[in-house]
């Protein structure tokens, strides 16, 4: 959720920077949008790992190794 919010806020900052010809605001918006994208990617990896664990597959999580017992 935070990732999507950062992406949207970053896009808004970039648009404001474009409208006001403010390069600093554009750059801050681009950085915030990238941060949101990274947060979204991390969340997807965590969700996928959780789903794999529920199915019994092995994966790395929180610096521990979980095994399916195979």
Secondary structure, DSSP 4 states (H G I P E B T S, - for coil): -HHHHHHHHHHHHHHHHHHHT-HHHHHHHHHHHHHHHHHHHHHHHHHHHHHHHHHT--EEETTEEE----
